[in-house]
Every structure is written in C-alpha cells, then in structure tokens.
Amino acid sequence: MIKIEEITFQETFPVRHPVLRAGKPIESSHFDGDELDSTKHFGIFIDNILVGVTSLFMQHHSFFDHQTQMQMRGMAILDSYQKQGLGEKLLVTCEDYLKKEKNALLWFNARAKAVPFYEKLGYQIIGNSFEIGDIGTHYVMYKQL
Ligand SMILES: CC(C)(COP(=O)(O)OP(=O)(O)OC[C@H]1O[C@@H](n2cnc3c(N)ncnc32)[C@H](O)[C@@H]1OP(=O)(O)O)[C@@H](O)C(=O)NCCC(=O)NCCS
C-alpha cells in the first residue's frame, strides 16, 4: 500500500543521505530552514516503509514576482524504488499543497540528471545552468500552478 504523509525534517535524513549526500557526513542532510514552521516535509511510504522524501521551503527567487512561491528541495527516492512513479506522486502532492493558494509557483534547483523527469511533469528551465559545490550542474526549473 502506498501512502504520502507529512513527516518531520529528521525523518527525511535516512532517504536524503544515501540518495543526495552519499559519502558525506549525515549532518550534510540538514538544510537551512528545515525546522521552520513554514517548511513542509513529505514522505512516501510503501507498506509503512519510507522510500522517498521531498520538502517545500517558503523561499522567493529573484526570477519570479509571484506572491506565493515555494522552493522544493531534497526530492529523493531510494535507488531501488526509482522509476516506479513514486517521485511523480510526491511532486503532485507538493503541487496540490501549493494549489490551495491562488497564482502559486513552485521552483527548484534541478540536478542536470533529473531535468528530463521534471520536464515530463510540465516544469520549464529558466536562466543558465550553474554549479552547486561538488554536486554538479543545476538549472532553475518552475511551474505556475
Ligand atoms: C529524480 C527522481 C526524484 C525521480 O523519481 P522517480 O520515482 O524515479 O520518477 P518516476 O518513476 O515518478 O518518473 C516519472 C516519469 O519520469 C521519468 N523519469 C524519471 N527519472 C527520469 C530521468 N532521470 N530521466 C528521464 N526520465 C525520467 C519516468 O520514466 C517516468 O516517465 P513515464 O511516466 O513516461 O514512465 C529519482 O529518480 C531520484 O531520487 N533520483 C536521484 C536523486 C535526484 O536526482 N533527485 C532530484 C534532485 S533535483
């Protein structure tokens, strides 16, 4: 059985760490703003096992002037559960959460490897590529909801 629930930021670490921060200290799985009330964390469970996470941060980007805009960070599905439609389900949950507001926009810094996944789900690149530390090339992507 698949379910998606709000979780705490600490609960994201067992998925964020192996998928997004492999080989780095566990503390690198903590993001600035994780503990704010305005930040929302979602987990996707299969038979009560957490297999994917993502988080929404109240963060404006200078590219956009929408009053309601959130940045998604830490989208990760455990390796053996990828390409089974779970990432899509998590992203749709984030969209539904934001759609409660009028004229909302969802944006994020997408790893180059994940761009085709987001494009499939209707997200667009804006601006030029840029590098984030030792993680690699990223693009800002967004969707008006
Ligand atoms: C990127 C990620 C979140 C996608 O989640 P997922 O559960 O594997 O993706 P889904 O199965 O929901 O894919 C939805 C659609 O996108 C496609 N897709 C998924 N990843 C893709 C990729 N890297 N390239 C091309 N298409 C991709 C799927 O084939 C599927 O298409 P379909 O509906 O035509 O079959 C997941 O693979 C992941 O955690 N990757 C490693 C970490 C990462 O890159 N996170 C994103 C950081 S910005």
Ligand as a Chemical Component Dictionary entry (heavy atoms), coordinates in Angstrom:
data_LIG
# 
_chem_comp.id                   LIG 
_chem_comp.type                 NON-POLYMER 
_chem_comp.pdbx_formal_charge   0 
_chem_comp.three_letter_code    LIG 
# 
loop_
_chem_comp_atom.comp_id 
_chem_comp_atom.atom_id 
_chem_comp_atom.alt_atom_id 
_chem_comp_atom.type_symbol 
_chem_comp_atom.charge 
_chem_comp_atom.model_Cartn_x 
_chem_comp_atom.model_Cartn_y 
_chem_comp_atom.model_Cartn_z 
_chem_comp_atom.pdbx_ordinal 
LIG C1  C1  C 0 14.658 12.113 -9.919  1  
LIG C2  C2  C 0 13.766 11.226 -9.050  2  
LIG C3  C3  C 0 13.236 12.014 -7.862  3  
LIG C4  C4  C 0 12.580 10.762 -9.919  4  
LIG O1  O1  O 0 11.738 9.911  -9.131  5  
LIG P1  P1  P 0 11.233 8.513  -9.718  6  
LIG O2  O2  O 0 10.315 7.918  -8.732  7  
LIG O3  O3  O 0 12.428 7.720  -10.117 8  
LIG O4  O4  O 0 10.469 9.003  -11.017 9  
LIG P2  P2  P 0 9.040  8.483  -11.570 10 
LIG O5  O5  O 0 9.103  6.996  -11.652 11 
LIG O6  O6  O 0 7.949  9.089  -10.782 12 
LIG O7  O7  O 0 9.100  9.102  -13.025 13 
LIG C5  C5  C 0 8.047  9.814  -13.634 14 
LIG C6  C6  C 0 8.365  9.866  -15.107 15 
LIG O8  O8  O 0 9.636  10.481 -15.329 16 
LIG C7  C7  C 0 10.537 9.569  -15.978 17 
LIG N1  N1  N 0 11.867 9.735  -15.390 18 
LIG C8  C8  C 0 12.214 9.576  -14.104 19 
LIG N2  N2  N 0 13.523 9.846  -13.945 20 
LIG C9  C9  C 0 13.995 10.170 -15.168 21 
LIG C10 C10 C 0 15.258 10.562 -15.660 22 
LIG N3  N3  N 0 16.326 10.694 -14.845 23 
LIG N4  N4  N 0 15.389 10.820 -16.996 24 
LIG C11 C11 C 0 14.328 10.692 -17.827 25 
LIG N5  N5  N 0 13.077 10.355 -17.404 26 
LIG C12 C12 C 0 12.928 10.085 -16.108 27 
LIG C13 C13 C 0 9.985  8.199  -15.701 28 
LIG O9  O9  O 0 10.382 7.262  -16.665 29 
LIG C14 C14 C 0 8.500  8.468  -15.732 30 
LIG O10 O10 O 0 8.048  8.579  -17.063 31 
LIG P3  P3  P 0 6.780  7.713  -17.579 32 
LIG O11 O11 O 0 5.612  8.238  -16.747 33 
LIG O12 O12 O 0 6.694  8.057  -19.007 34 
LIG O13 O13 O 0 7.113  6.319  -17.263 35 
LIG C15 C15 C 0 14.516 9.959  -8.543  36 
LIG O14 O14 O 0 14.941 9.197  -9.633  37 
LIG C16 C16 C 0 15.705 10.263 -7.645  38 
LIG O15 O15 O 0 15.569 10.341 -6.429  39 
LIG N6  N6  N 0 16.899 10.424 -8.262  40 
LIG C17 C17 C 0 18.135 10.665 -7.519  41 
LIG C18 C18 C 0 18.131 11.969 -6.752  42 
LIG C19 C19 C 0 17.783 13.161 -7.603  43 
LIG O16 O16 O 0 18.320 13.361 -8.688  44 
LIG N7  N7  N 0 16.865 13.974 -7.073  45 
LIG C20 C20 C 0 16.440 15.181 -7.726  46 
LIG C21 C21 C 0 17.337 16.292 -7.310  47 
LIG S1  S1  S 0 16.916 17.785 -8.180  48 
# 
loop_
_chem_comp_bond.comp_id 
_chem_comp_bond.atom_id_1 
_chem_comp_bond.atom_id_2 
_chem_comp_bond.value_order 
_chem_comp_bond.pdbx_ordinal 
LIG C1  C2  SING 1  
LIG C2  C3  SING 2  
LIG C2  C4  SING 3  
LIG C2  C15 SING 4  
LIG C4  O1  SING 5  
LIG O1  P1  SING 6  
LIG P1  O2  DOUB 7  
LIG P1  O3  SING 8  
LIG P1  O4  SING 9  
LIG O4  P2  SING 10 
LIG P2  O5  DOUB 11 
LIG P2  O6  SING 12 
LIG P2  O7  SING 13 
LIG O7  C5  SING 14 
LIG C5  C6  SING 15 
LIG C6  O8  SING 16 
LIG C6  C14 SING 17 
LIG O8  C7  SING 18 
LIG C7  N1  SING 19 
LIG C7  C13 SING 20 
LIG N1  C8  SING 21 
LIG N1  C12 SING 22 
LIG C8  N2  DOUB 23 
LIG N2  C9  SING 24 
LIG C9  C10 SING 25 
LIG C9  C12 DOUB 26 
LIG C10 N3  SING 27 
LIG C10 N4  DOUB 28 
LIG N4  C11 SING 29 
LIG C11 N5  DOUB 30 
LIG N5  C12 SING 31 
LIG C13 O9  SING 32 
LIG C13 C14 SING 33 
LIG C14 O10 SING 34 
LIG O10 P3  SING 35 
LIG P3  O11 DOUB 36 
LIG P3  O12 SING 37 
LIG P3  O13 SING 38 
LIG C15 O14 SING 39 
LIG C15 C16 SING 40 
LIG C16 O15 DOUB 41 
LIG C16 N6  SING 42 
LIG N6  C17 SING 43 
LIG C17 C18 SING 44 
LIG C18 C19 SING 45 
LIG C19 O16 DOUB 46 
LIG C19 N7  SING 47 
LIG N7  C20 SING 48 
LIG C20 C21 SING 49 
LIG C21 S1  SING 50 
# 
